[in-house]
Amino acid sequence: MADNVSVSDETTDETPSCSAKGCRAAAVWVLAWNNPKIHTPERRKTWLACEEHREHLSQFLDVRGFLKDVVTLAEWESAGSAADR
């Protein structure tokens, strides 16, 4: 982990963390994806990303044709709450 990461960037048990291998930073982004060979078109799997890893994880999924959407975690949670109503 980089020495310049502040304690406030670290996650707690309640804070979602980045999906990048070895990263413990708080997630800021949701990368919604789908593997069309094994998932139905409407199914969405998610990876979470911190600011540092959003681009790398997005490119990994996009190059494979899996990336469907990238939104902030706050937007994703708001959309989920609205869908539950």
PDB file with one MODEL, atoms N, CA, C and O in Angstrom:
MODEL        1
ATOM      1  N   MET A   1       0.846  -1.180   0.000  1.00  0.00           N
ATOM      2  CA  MET A   1       0.000   0.000   0.000  1.00  0.00           C
ATOM      3  C   MET A   1       0.883   1.232   0.000  1.00  0.00           C
ATOM      4  O   MET A   1       1.928   1.255   0.650  1.00  0.00           O
ATOM      5  N   ALA A   2       0.473   2.233  -0.712  1.00  0.00           N
ATOM      6  CA  ALA A   2       1.263   3.457  -0.820  1.00  0.00           C
ATOM      7  C   ALA A   2       1.331   4.179   0.517  1.00  0.00           C
ATOM      8  O   ALA A   2       0.369   4.183   1.285  1.00  0.00           O
ATOM      9  N   ASP A   3       2.475   4.787   0.783  1.00  0.00           N
ATOM     10  CA  ASP A   3       2.661   5.514   2.031  1.00  0.00           C
ATOM     11  C   ASP A   3       1.826   6.783   2.099  1.00  0.00           C
ATOM     12  O   ASP A   3       1.544   7.283   3.188  1.00  0.00           O
ATOM     13  N   ASN A   4       1.422   7.314   0.935  1.00  0.00           N
ATOM     14  CA  ASN A   4       0.700   8.570   0.924  1.00  0.00           C
ATOM     15  C   ASN A   4      -0.818   8.406   1.085  1.00  0.00           C
ATOM     16  O   ASN A   4      -1.551   9.387   0.967  1.00  0.00           O
ATOM     17  N   VAL A   5      -1.292   7.209   1.345  1.00  0.00           N
ATOM     18  CA  VAL A   5      -2.725   6.993   1.554  1.00  0.00           C
ATOM     19  C   VAL A   5      -3.054   7.329   3.001  1.00  0.00           C
ATOM     20  O   VAL A   5      -2.440   6.804   3.930  1.00  0.00           O
ATOM     21  N   SER A   6      -4.019   8.201   3.176  1.00  0.00           N
ATOM     22  CA  SER A   6      -4.380   8.601   4.532  1.00  0.00           C
ATOM     23  C   SER A   6      -5.266   7.555   5.186  1.00  0.00           C
ATOM     24  O   SER A   6      -5.861   6.721   4.503  1.00  0.00           O
ATOM     25  N   VAL A   7      -5.353   7.599   6.493  1.00  0.00           N
ATOM     26  CA  VAL A   7      -6.177   6.647   7.240  1.00  0.00           C
ATOM     27  C   VAL A   7      -7.629   6.756   6.815  1.00  0.00           C
ATOM     28  O   VAL A   7      -8.344   5.754   6.841  1.00  0.00           O
ATOM     29  N   SER A   8      -8.094   7.939   6.424  1.00  0.00           N
ATOM     30  CA  SER A   8      -9.485   8.110   6.021  1.00  0.00           C
ATOM     31  C   SER A   8      -9.800   7.380   4.720  1.00  0.00           C
ATOM     32  O   SER A   8     -10.969   7.142   4.417  1.00  0.00           O
ATOM     33  N   ASP A   9      -8.759   7.016   3.936  1.00  0.00           N
ATOM     34  CA  ASP A   9      -8.969   6.253   2.709  1.00  0.00           C
ATOM     35  C   ASP A   9      -9.104   4.757   2.977  1.00  0.00           C
ATOM     36  O   ASP A   9      -9.508   4.002   2.092  1.00  0.00           O
ATOM     37  N   GLU A  10      -8.775   4.334   4.167  1.00  0.00           N
ATOM     38  CA  GLU A  10      -8.900   2.932   4.526  1.00  0.00           C
ATOM     39  C   GLU A  10     -10.360   2.588   4.788  1.00  0.00           C
ATOM     40  O   GLU A  10     -11.165   3.452   5.137  1.00  0.00           O
ATOM     41  N   THR A  11     -10.681   1.330   4.615  1.00  0.00           N
ATOM     42  CA  THR A  11     -12.064   0.901   4.813  1.00  0.00           C
ATOM     43  C   THR A  11     -12.275   0.394   6.229  1.00  0.00           C
ATOM     44  O   THR A  11     -11.328   0.018   6.920  1.00  0.00           O
ATOM     45  N   THR A  12     -13.513   0.390   6.641  1.00  0.00           N
ATOM     46  CA  THR A  12     -13.917  -0.231   7.892  1.00  0.00           C
ATOM     47  C   THR A  12     -14.745  -1.451   7.516  1.00  0.00           C
ATOM     48  O   THR A  12     -14.926  -1.727   6.330  1.00  0.00           O
ATOM     49  N   ASP A  13     -15.245  -2.174   8.486  1.00  0.00           N
ATOM     50  CA  ASP A  13     -16.066  -3.347   8.199  1.00  0.00           C
ATOM     51  C   ASP A  13     -17.336  -2.971   7.429  1.00  0.00           C
ATOM     52  O   ASP A  13     -17.852  -3.785   6.664  1.00  0.00           O
ATOM     53  N   GLU A  14     -17.840  -1.758   7.619  1.00  0.00           N
ATOM     54  CA  GLU A  14     -19.069  -1.336   6.961  1.00  0.00           C
ATOM     55  C   GLU A  14     -18.818  -0.660   5.614  1.00  0.00           C
ATOM     56  O   GLU A  14     -19.747  -0.516   4.819  1.00  0.00           O
ATOM     57  N   THR A  15     -17.594  -0.249   5.347  1.00  0.00           N
ATOM     58  CA  THR A  15     -17.283   0.492   4.134  1.00  0.00           C
ATOM     59  C   THR A  15     -16.929  -0.473   3.012  1.00  0.00           C
ATOM     60  O   THR A  15     -16.040  -1.307   3.179  1.00  0.00           O
ATOM     61  N   PRO A  16     -17.614  -0.377   1.861  1.00  0.00           N
ATOM     62  CA  PRO A  16     -17.230  -1.220   0.723  1.00  0.00           C
ATOM     63  C   PRO A  16     -15.815  -0.868   0.261  1.00  0.00           C
ATOM     64  O   PRO A  16     -15.441   0.304   0.240  1.00  0.00           O
ATOM     65  N   SER A  17     -15.039  -1.873  -0.104  1.00  0.00           N
ATOM     66  CA  SER A  17     -13.667  -1.624  -0.525  1.00  0.00           C
ATOM     67  C   SER A  17     -13.466  -1.974  -1.996  1.00  0.00           C
ATOM     68  O   SER A  17     -14.254  -2.703  -2.597  1.00  0.00           O
ATOM     69  N   CYS A  18     -12.415  -1.445  -2.541  1.00  0.00           N
ATOM     70  CA  CYS A  18     -12.044  -1.637  -3.934  1.00  0.00           C
ATOM     71  C   CYS A  18     -11.830  -3.123  -4.233  1.00  0.00           C
ATOM     72  O   CYS A  18     -11.310  -3.866  -3.402  1.00  0.00           O
ATOM     73  N   SER A  19     -12.238  -3.539  -5.424  1.00  0.00           N
ATOM     74  CA  SER A  19     -12.095  -4.937  -5.847  1.00  0.00           C
ATOM     75  C   SER A  19     -10.715  -5.257  -6.414  1.00  0.00           C
ATOM     76  O   SER A  19     -10.419  -6.427  -6.660  1.00  0.00           O
ATOM     77  N   ALA A  20      -9.865  -4.259  -6.628  1.00  0.00           N
ATOM     78  CA  ALA A  20      -8.522  -4.510  -7.154  1.00  0.00           C
ATOM     79  C   ALA A  20      -7.736  -5.362  -6.158  1.00  0.00           C
ATOM     80  O   ALA A  20      -7.818  -5.168  -4.945  1.00  0.00           O
ATOM     81  N   LYS A  21      -6.986  -6.294  -6.693  1.00  0.00           N
ATOM     82  CA  LYS A  21      -6.206  -7.200  -5.851  1.00  0.00           C
ATOM     83  C   LYS A  21      -5.287  -6.431  -4.910  1.00  0.00           C
ATOM     84  O   LYS A  21      -4.480  -5.609  -5.344  1.00  0.00           O
ATOM     85  N   GLY A  22      -5.421  -6.709  -3.620  1.00  0.00           N
ATOM     86  CA  GLY A  22      -4.567  -6.104  -2.613  1.00  0.00           C
ATOM     87  C   GLY A  22      -4.957  -4.701  -2.180  1.00  0.00           C
ATOM     88  O   GLY A  22      -4.348  -4.157  -1.259  1.00  0.00           O
ATOM     89  N   CYS A  23      -5.953  -4.102  -2.816  1.00  0.00           N
ATOM     90  CA  CYS A  23      -6.346  -2.737  -2.467  1.00  0.00           C
ATOM     91  C   CYS A  23      -7.382  -2.764  -1.347  1.00  0.00           C
ATOM     92  O   CYS A  23      -8.340  -3.536  -1.388  1.00  0.00           O
ATOM     93  N   ARG A  24      -7.176  -1.913  -0.350  1.00  0.00           N
ATOM     94  CA  ARG A  24      -8.109  -1.823   0.775  1.00  0.00           C
ATOM     95  C   ARG A  24      -8.763  -0.449   0.854  1.00  0.00           C
ATOM     96  O   ARG A  24      -9.428  -0.129   1.839  1.00  0.00           O
ATOM     97  N   ALA A  25      -8.575   0.362  -0.182  1.00  0.00           N
ATOM     98  CA  ALA A  25      -9.141   1.711  -0.193  1.00  0.00           C
ATOM     99  C   ALA A  25     -10.662   1.649  -0.323  1.00  0.00           C
ATOM    100  O   ALA A  25     -11.219   0.679  -0.835  1.00  0.00           O
ATOM    101  N   ALA A  26     -11.306   2.685   0.144  1.00  0.00           N
ATOM    102  CA  ALA A  26     -12.759   2.769   0.061  1.00  0.00           C
ATOM    103  C   ALA A  26     -13.202   2.836  -1.395  1.00  0.00           C
ATOM    104  O   ALA A  26     -12.597   3.537  -2.207  1.00  0.00           O
ATOM    105  N   ALA A  27     -14.253   2.107  -1.713  1.00  0.00           N
ATOM    106  CA  ALA A  27     -14.808   2.119  -3.066  1.00  0.00           C
ATOM    107  C   ALA A  27     -15.557   3.420  -3.307  1.00  0.00           C
ATOM    108  O   ALA A  27     -16.255   3.920  -2.425  1.00  0.00           O
ATOM    109  N   VAL A  28     -15.406   3.958  -4.502  1.00  0.00           N
ATOM    110  CA  VAL A  28     -16.091   5.175  -4.909  1.00  0.00           C
ATOM    111  C   VAL A  28     -16.947   4.891  -6.147  1.00  0.00           C
ATOM    112  O   VAL A  28     -17.954   5.561  -6.377  1.00  0.00           O
ATOM    113  N   TRP A  29     -16.549   3.909  -6.929  1.00  0.00           N
ATOM    114  CA  TRP A  29     -17.183   3.593  -8.207  1.00  0.00           C
ATOM    115  C   TRP A  29     -17.739   2.177  -8.226  1.00  0.00           C
ATOM    116  O   TRP A  29     -17.214   1.281  -7.565  1.00  0.00           O
ATOM    117  N   VAL A  30     -18.806   1.988  -8.990  1.00  0.00           N
ATOM    118  CA  VAL A  30     -19.359   0.658  -9.261  1.00  0.00           C
ATOM    119  C   VAL A  30     -19.194   0.402 -10.751  1.00  0.00           C
ATOM    120  O   VAL A  30     -19.638   1.198 -11.578  1.00  0.00           O
ATOM    121  N   LEU A  31     -18.558  -0.703 -11.086  1.00  0.00           N
ATOM    122  CA  LEU A  31     -18.400  -1.125 -12.466  1.00  0.00           C
ATOM    123  C   LEU A  31     -19.369  -2.283 -12.677  1.00  0.00           C
ATOM    124  O   LEU A  31     -19.145  -3.389 -12.185  1.00  0.00           O
ATOM    125  N   ALA A  32     -20.438  -2.021 -13.408  1.00  0.00           N
ATOM    126  CA  ALA A  32     -21.445  -3.054 -13.675  1.00  0.00           C
ATOM    127  C   ALA A  32     -21.033  -3.786 -14.946  1.00  0.00           C
ATOM    128  O   ALA A  32     -20.727  -3.161 -15.961  1.00  0.00           O
ATOM    129  N   TRP A  33     -21.027  -5.114 -14.881  1.00  0.00           N
ATOM    130  CA  TRP A  33     -20.571  -5.884 -16.022  1.00  0.00           C
ATOM    131  C   TRP A  33     -21.398  -7.147 -16.182  1.00  0.00           C
ATOM    132  O   TRP A  33     -22.205  -7.514 -15.327  1.00  0.00           O
ATOM    133  N   ASN A  34     -21.161  -7.797 -17.319  1.00  0.00           N
ATOM    134  CA  ASN A  34     -21.911  -8.990 -17.666  1.00  0.00           C
ATOM    135  C   ASN A  34     -21.076  -9.775 -18.665  1.00  0.00           C
ATOM    136  O   ASN A  34     -20.570  -9.208 -19.633  1.00  0.00           O
ATOM    137  N   ASN A  35     -20.929 -11.072 -18.438  1.00  0.00           N
ATOM    138  CA  ASN A  35     -20.270 -11.948 -19.402  1.00  0.00           C
ATOM    139  C   ASN A  35     -21.370 -12.586 -20.245  1.00  0.00           C
ATOM    140  O   ASN A  35     -22.070 -13.477 -19.764  1.00  0.00           O
ATOM    141  N   PRO A  36     -21.535 -12.149 -21.488  1.00  0.00           N
ATOM    142  CA  PRO A  36     -22.654 -12.636 -22.297  1.00  0.00           C
ATOM    143  C   PRO A  36     -22.636 -14.133 -22.579  1.00  0.00           C
ATOM    144  O   PRO A  36     -23.659 -14.701 -22.961  1.00  0.00           O
ATOM    145  N   LYS A  37     -21.490 -14.778 -22.398  1.00  0.00           N
ATOM    146  CA  LYS A  37     -21.428 -16.226 -22.621  1.00  0.00           C
ATOM    147  C   LYS A  37     -22.082 -17.008 -21.490  1.00  0.00           C
ATOM    148  O   LYS A  37     -22.516 -18.143 -21.689  1.00  0.00           O
ATOM    149  N   ILE A  38     -22.157 -16.402 -20.296  1.00  0.00           N
ATOM    150  CA  ILE A  38     -22.718 -17.147 -19.166  1.00  0.00           C
ATOM    151  C   ILE A  38     -23.853 -16.437 -18.432  1.00  0.00           C
ATOM    152  O   ILE A  38     -24.525 -17.052 -17.604  1.00  0.00           O
ATOM    153  N   HIS A  39     -24.080 -15.146 -18.721  1.00  0.00           N
ATOM    154  CA  HIS A  39     -25.126 -14.390 -18.033  1.00  0.00           C
ATOM    155  C   HIS A  39     -26.230 -13.976 -18.997  1.00  0.00           C
ATOM    156  O   HIS A  39     -25.974 -13.746 -20.179  1.00  0.00           O
ATOM    157  N   THR A  40     -27.450 -13.881 -18.494  1.00  0.00           N
ATOM    158  CA  THR A  40     -28.538 -13.340 -19.295  1.00  0.00           C
ATOM    159  C   THR A  40     -28.265 -11.856 -19.527  1.00  0.00           C
ATOM    160  O   THR A  40     -27.565 -11.235 -18.728  1.00  0.00           O
ATOM    161  N   PRO A  41     -28.803 -11.270 -20.604  1.00  0.00           N
ATOM    162  CA  PRO A  41     -28.481  -9.868 -20.939  1.00  0.00           C
ATOM    163  C   PRO A  41     -28.786  -8.857 -19.835  1.00  0.00           C
ATOM    164  O   PRO A  41     -28.080  -7.856 -19.714  1.00  0.00           O
ATOM    165  N   GLU A  42     -29.812  -9.094 -19.036  1.00  0.00           N
ATOM    166  CA  GLU A  42     -30.170  -8.120 -17.990  1.00  0.00           C
ATOM    167  C   GLU A  42     -29.377  -8.290 -16.697  1.00  0.00           C
ATOM    168  O   GLU A  42     -29.414  -7.412 -15.836  1.00  0.00           O
ATOM    169  N   ARG A  43     -28.671  -9.389 -16.547  1.00  0.00           N
ATOM    170  CA  ARG A  43     -27.891  -9.642 -15.325  1.00  0.00           C
ATOM    171  C   ARG A  43     -26.714  -8.689 -15.231  1.00  0.00           C
ATOM    172  O   ARG A  43     -26.041  -8.427 -16.228  1.00  0.00           O
ATOM    173  N   ARG A  44     -26.465  -8.174 -14.044  1.00  0.00           N
ATOM    174  CA  ARG A  44     -25.309  -7.306 -13.811  1.00  0.00           C
ATOM    175  C   ARG A  44     -24.521  -7.797 -12.607  1.00  0.00           C
ATOM    176  O   ARG A  44     -25.051  -7.921 -11.503  1.00  0.00           O
ATOM    177  N   LYS A  45     -23.267  -8.068 -12.842  1.00  0.00           N
ATOM    178  CA  LYS A  45     -22.318  -8.349 -11.772  1.00  0.00           C
ATOM    179  C   LYS A  45     -21.640  -7.011 -11.473  1.00  0.00           C
ATOM    180  O   LYS A  45     -21.673  -6.107 -12.308  1.00  0.00           O
ATOM    181  N   THR A  46     -21.035  -6.874 -10.312  1.00  0.00           N
ATOM    182  CA  THR A  46     -20.394  -5.603  -9.992  1.00  0.00           C
ATOM    183  C   THR A  46     -19.007  -5.800  -9.402  1.00  0.00           C
ATOM    184  O   THR A  46     -18.744  -6.741  -8.654  1.00  0.00           O
ATOM    185  N   TRP A  47     -18.146  -4.889  -9.764  1.00  0.00           N
ATOM    186  CA  TRP A  47     -16.869  -4.711  -9.116  1.00  0.00           C
ATOM    187  C   TRP A  47     -16.883  -3.313  -8.544  1.00  0.00           C
ATOM    188  O   TRP A  47     -17.479  -2.406  -9.124  1.00  0.00           O
ATOM    189  N   LEU A  48     -16.242  -3.135  -7.429  1.00  0.00           N
ATOM    190  CA  LEU A  48     -16.118  -1.820  -6.809  1.00  0.00           C
ATOM    191  C   LEU A  48     -14.702  -1.311  -7.040  1.00  0.00           C
ATOM    192  O   LEU A  48     -13.747  -2.088  -7.055  1.00  0.00           O
ATOM    193  N   ALA A  49     -14.576  -0.008  -7.217  1.00  0.00           N
ATOM    194  CA  ALA A  49     -13.256   0.558  -7.488  1.00  0.00           C
ATOM    195  C   ALA A  49     -13.039   1.854  -6.723  1.00  0.00           C
ATOM    196  O   ALA A  49     -13.957   2.655  -6.544  1.00  0.00           O
ATOM    197  N   CYS A  50     -11.813   2.038  -6.281  1.00  0.00           N
ATOM    198  CA  CYS A  50     -11.393   3.323  -5.708  1.00  0.00           C
ATOM    199  C   CYS A  50     -11.017   4.224  -6.883  1.00  0.00           C
ATOM    200  O   CYS A  50     -11.007   3.777  -8.029  1.00  0.00           O
ATOM    201  N   GLU A  51     -10.713   5.476  -6.605  1.00  0.00           N
ATOM    202  CA  GLU A  51     -10.324   6.410  -7.670  1.00  0.00           C
ATOM    203  C   GLU A  51      -9.103   5.888  -8.449  1.00  0.00           C
ATOM    204  O   GLU A  51      -9.058   5.967  -9.677  1.00  0.00           O
ATOM    205  N   GLU A  52      -8.134   5.364  -7.725  1.00  0.00           N
ATOM    206  CA  GLU A  52      -6.883   4.920  -8.351  1.00  0.00           C
ATOM    207  C   GLU A  52      -7.083   3.764  -9.326  1.00  0.00           C
ATOM    208  O   GLU A  52      -6.400   3.706 -10.348  1.00  0.00           O
ATOM    209  N   HIS A  53      -8.004   2.843  -9.035  1.00  0.00           N
ATOM    210  CA  HIS A  53      -8.145   1.635  -9.848  1.00  0.00           C
ATOM    211  C   HIS A  53      -9.330   1.633 -10.810  1.00  0.00           C
ATOM    212  O   HIS A  53      -9.512   0.667 -11.550  1.00  0.00           O
ATOM    213  N   ARG A  54     -10.140   2.693 -10.816  1.00  0.00           N
ATOM    214  CA  ARG A  54     -11.325   2.713 -11.685  1.00  0.00           C
ATOM    215  C   ARG A  54     -10.955   2.507 -13.154  1.00  0.00           C
ATOM    216  O   ARG A  54     -11.555   1.671 -13.831  1.00  0.00           O
ATOM    217  N   GLU A  55      -9.998   3.243 -13.637  1.00  0.00           N
ATOM    218  CA  GLU A  55      -9.635   3.157 -15.059  1.00  0.00           C
ATOM    219  C   GLU A  55      -9.082   1.780 -15.414  1.00  0.00           C
ATOM    220  O   GLU A  55      -9.469   1.204 -16.431  1.00  0.00           O
ATOM    221  N   HIS A  56      -8.195   1.257 -14.602  1.00  0.00           N
ATOM    222  CA  HIS A  56      -7.589  -0.052 -14.873  1.00  0.00           C
ATOM    223  C   HIS A  56      -8.654  -1.155 -14.898  1.00  0.00           C
ATOM    224  O   HIS A  56      -8.692  -1.961 -15.829  1.00  0.00           O
ATOM    225  N   LEU A  57      -9.510  -1.191 -13.883  1.00  0.00           N
ATOM    226  CA  LEU A  57     -10.545  -2.229 -13.839  1.00  0.00           C
ATOM    227  C   LEU A  57     -11.551  -2.053 -14.981  1.00  0.00           C
ATOM    228  O   LEU A  57     -12.020  -3.037 -15.553  1.00  0.00           O
ATOM    229  N   SER A  58     -11.879  -0.816 -15.309  1.00  0.00           N
ATOM    230  CA  SER A  58     -12.801  -0.550 -16.416  1.00  0.00           C
ATOM    231  C   SER A  58     -12.211  -1.061 -17.732  1.00  0.00           C
ATOM    232  O   SER A  58     -12.908  -1.697 -18.523  1.00  0.00           O
ATOM    233  N   GLN A  59     -10.939  -0.784 -17.961  1.00  0.00           N
ATOM    234  CA  GLN A  59     -10.291  -1.236 -19.193  1.00  0.00           C
ATOM    235  C   GLN A  59     -10.247  -2.756 -19.271  1.00  0.00           C
ATOM    236  O   GLN A  59     -10.464  -3.330 -20.338  1.00  0.00           O
ATOM    237  N   PHE A  60      -9.967  -3.407 -18.152  1.00  0.00           N
ATOM    238  CA  PHE A  60      -9.919  -4.869 -18.104  1.00  0.00           C
ATOM    239  C   PHE A  60     -11.257  -5.458 -18.564  1.00  0.00           C
ATOM    240  O   PHE A  60     -11.291  -6.376 -19.383  1.00  0.00           O
ATOM    241  N   LEU A  61     -12.349  -4.923 -18.032  1.00  0.00           N
ATOM    242  CA  LEU A  61     -13.676  -5.423 -18.395  1.00  0.00           C
ATOM    243  C   LEU A  61     -14.064  -5.016 -19.820  1.00  0.00           C
ATOM    244  O   LEU A  61     -14.645  -5.814 -20.556  1.00  0.00           O
ATOM    245  N   ASP A  62     -13.748  -3.790 -20.206  1.00  0.00           N
ATOM    246  CA  ASP A  62     -14.147  -3.277 -21.507  1.00  0.00           C
ATOM    247  C   ASP A  62     -13.475  -4.022 -22.659  1.00  0.00           C
ATOM    248  O   ASP A  62     -14.114  -4.309 -23.671  1.00  0.00           O
ATOM    249  N   VAL A  63     -12.204  -4.332 -22.510  1.00  0.00           N
ATOM    250  CA  VAL A  63     -11.456  -5.017 -23.568  1.00  0.00           C
ATOM    251  C   VAL A  63     -12.063  -6.403 -23.846  1.00  0.00           C
ATOM    252  O   VAL A  63     -11.915  -6.933 -24.947  1.00  0.00           O
ATOM    253  N   ARG A  64     -12.731  -6.977 -22.870  1.00  0.00           N
ATOM    254  CA  ARG A  64     -13.374  -8.280 -23.010  1.00  0.00           C
ATOM    255  C   ARG A  64     -14.840  -8.165 -23.435  1.00  0.00           C
ATOM    256  O   ARG A  64     -15.517  -9.170 -23.651  1.00  0.00           O
ATOM    257  N   GLY A  65     -15.320  -6.920 -23.550  1.00  0.00           N
ATOM    258  CA  GLY A  65     -16.705  -6.702 -23.929  1.00  0.00           C
ATOM    259  C   GLY A  65     -17.687  -6.918 -22.792  1.00  0.00           C
ATOM    260  O   GLY A  65     -18.877  -7.121 -23.035  1.00  0.00           O
ATOM    261  N   PHE A  66     -17.208  -6.880 -21.553  1.00  0.00           N
ATOM    262  CA  PHE A  66     -18.054  -7.151 -20.390  1.00  0.00           C
ATOM    263  C   PHE A  66     -18.619  -5.888 -19.743  1.00  0.00           C
ATOM    264  O   PHE A  66     -19.698  -5.940 -19.153  1.00  0.00           O
ATOM    265  N   LEU A  67     -17.922  -4.763 -19.837  1.00  0.00           N
ATOM    266  CA  LEU A  67     -18.315  -3.551 -19.115  1.00  0.00           C
ATOM    267  C   LEU A  67     -19.616  -2.979 -19.674  1.00  0.00           C
ATOM    268  O   LEU A  67     -19.741  -2.751 -20.877  1.00  0.00           O
ATOM    269  N   LYS A  68     -20.577  -2.752 -18.787  1.00  0.00           N
ATOM    270  CA  LYS A  68     -21.880  -2.215 -19.188  1.00  0.00           C
ATOM    271  C   LYS A  68     -22.094  -0.799 -18.679  1.00  0.00           C
ATOM    272  O   LYS A  68     -22.714   0.011 -19.368  1.00  0.00           O
ATOM    273  N   ASP A  69     -21.593  -0.478 -17.483  1.00  0.00           N
ATOM    274  CA  ASP A  69     -21.835   0.837 -16.906  1.00  0.00           C
ATOM    275  C   ASP A  69     -20.828   1.116 -15.791  1.00  0.00           C
ATOM    276  O   ASP A  69     -20.365   0.200 -15.111  1.00  0.00           O
ATOM    277  N   VAL A  70     -20.499   2.397 -15.616  1.00  0.00           N
ATOM    278  CA  VAL A  70     -19.658   2.853 -14.509  1.00  0.00           C
ATOM    279  C   VAL A  70     -20.368   4.030 -13.868  1.00  0.00           C
ATOM    280  O   VAL A  70     -20.588   5.058 -14.508  1.00  0.00           O
ATOM    281  N   VAL A  71     -20.725   3.874 -12.603  1.00  0.00           N
ATOM    282  CA  VAL A  71     -21.416   4.940 -11.864  1.00  0.00           C
ATOM    283  C   VAL A  71     -20.800   5.058 -10.481  1.00  0.00           C
ATOM    284  O   VAL A  71     -20.110   4.153 -10.014  1.00  0.00           O
ATOM    285  N   THR A  72     -21.056   6.180  -9.838  1.00  0.00           N
ATOM    286  CA  THR A  72     -20.546   6.321  -8.472  1.00  0.00           C
ATOM    287  C   THR A  72     -21.292   5.354  -7.560  1.00  0.00           C
ATOM    288  O   THR A  72     -22.420   4.954  -7.846  1.00  0.00           O
ATOM    289  N   LEU A  73     -20.656   4.995  -6.482  1.00  0.00           N
ATOM    290  CA  LEU A  73     -21.279   4.109  -5.503  1.00  0.00           C
ATOM    291  C   LEU A  73     -22.549   4.746  -4.948  1.00  0.00           C
ATOM    292  O   LEU A  73     -23.547   4.060  -4.727  1.00  0.00           O
ATOM    293  N   ALA A  74     -22.511   6.048  -4.725  1.00  0.00           N
ATOM    294  CA  ALA A  74     -23.697   6.751  -4.215  1.00  0.00           C
ATOM    295  C   ALA A  74     -24.866   6.641  -5.198  1.00  0.00           C
ATOM    296  O   ALA A  74     -25.999   6.399  -4.783  1.00  0.00           O
ATOM    297  N   GLU A  75     -24.598   6.815  -6.499  1.00  0.00           N
ATOM    298  CA  GLU A  75     -25.650   6.681  -7.515  1.00  0.00           C
ATOM    299  C   GLU A  75     -26.213   5.265  -7.532  1.00  0.00           C
ATOM    300  O   GLU A  75     -27.427   5.074  -7.603  1.00  0.00           O
ATOM    301  N   TRP A  76     -25.326   4.272  -7.466  1.00  0.00           N
ATOM    302  CA  TRP A  76     -25.736   2.865  -7.500  1.00  0.00           C
ATOM    303  C   TRP A  76     -26.628   2.545  -6.305  1.00  0.00           C
ATOM    304  O   TRP A  76     -27.661   1.891  -6.442  1.00  0.00           O
ATOM    305  N   GLU A  77     -26.209   3.020  -5.124  1.00  0.00           N
ATOM    306  CA  GLU A  77     -27.003   2.761  -3.920  1.00  0.00           C
ATOM    307  C   GLU A  77     -28.346   3.483  -3.988  1.00  0.00           C
ATOM    308  O   GLU A  77     -29.354   2.928  -3.550  1.00  0.00           O
ATOM    309  N   SER A  78     -28.390   4.702  -4.522  1.00  0.00           N
ATOM    310  CA  SER A  78     -29.638   5.437  -4.679  1.00  0.00           C
ATOM    311  C   SER A  78     -30.575   4.724  -5.638  1.00  0.00           C
ATOM    312  O   SER A  78     -31.772   4.619  -5.374  1.00  0.00           O
ATOM    313  N   ALA A  79     -30.045   4.238  -6.739  1.00  0.00           N
ATOM    314  CA  ALA A  79     -30.853   3.515  -7.715  1.00  0.00           C
ATOM    315  C   ALA A  79     -31.406   2.229  -7.102  1.00  0.00           C
ATOM    316  O   ALA A  79     -32.551   1.859  -7.361  1.00  0.00           O
ATOM    317  N   GLY A  80     -30.605   1.555  -6.298  1.00  0.00           N
ATOM    318  CA  GLY A  80     -31.063   0.338  -5.626  1.00  0.00           C
ATOM    319  C   GLY A  80     -32.151   0.618  -4.625  1.00  0.00           C
ATOM    320  O   GLY A  80     -33.099  -0.157  -4.505  1.00  0.00           O
ATOM    321  N   SER A  81     -32.030   1.719  -3.901  1.00  0.00           N
ATOM    322  CA  SER A  81     -33.054   2.106  -2.928  1.00  0.00           C
ATOM    323  C   SER A  81     -34.351   2.472  -3.631  1.00  0.00           C
ATOM    324  O   SER A  81     -35.432   2.135  -3.149  1.00  0.00           O
ATOM    325  N   ALA A  82     -34.255   3.153  -4.757  1.00  0.00           N
ATOM    326  CA  ALA A  82     -35.450   3.541  -5.507  1.00  0.00           C
ATOM    327  C   ALA A  82     -36.137   2.307  -6.081  1.00  0.00           C
ATOM    328  O   ALA A  82     -37.365   2.255  -6.142  1.00  0.00           O
ATOM    329  N   ALA A  83     -35.355   1.313  -6.502  1.00  0.00           N
ATOM    330  CA  ALA A  83     -35.925   0.086  -7.073  1.00  0.00           C
ATOM    331  C   ALA A  83     -36.642  -0.739  -6.005  1.00  0.00           C
ATOM    332  O   ALA A  83     -37.548  -1.512  -6.319  1.00  0.00           O
ATOM    333  N   ASP A  84     -36.238  -0.576  -4.749  1.00  0.00           N
ATOM    334  CA  ASP A  84     -36.852  -1.329  -3.660  1.00  0.00           C
ATOM    335  C   ASP A  84     -38.208  -0.770  -3.238  1.00  0.00           C
ATOM    336  O   ASP A  84     -38.949  -1.432  -2.511  1.00  0.00           O
ATOM    337  N   ARG A  85     -38.539   0.432  -3.682  1.00  0.00           N
ATOM    338  CA  ARG A  85     -39.789   1.080  -3.260  1.00  0.00           C
ATOM    339  C   ARG A  85     -40.978   0.543  -3.990  1.00  0.00           C
ATOM    340  O   ARG A  85     -42.101   0.984  -3.749  1.00  0.00           O
TER     341      ARG A  85
ENDMDL
END
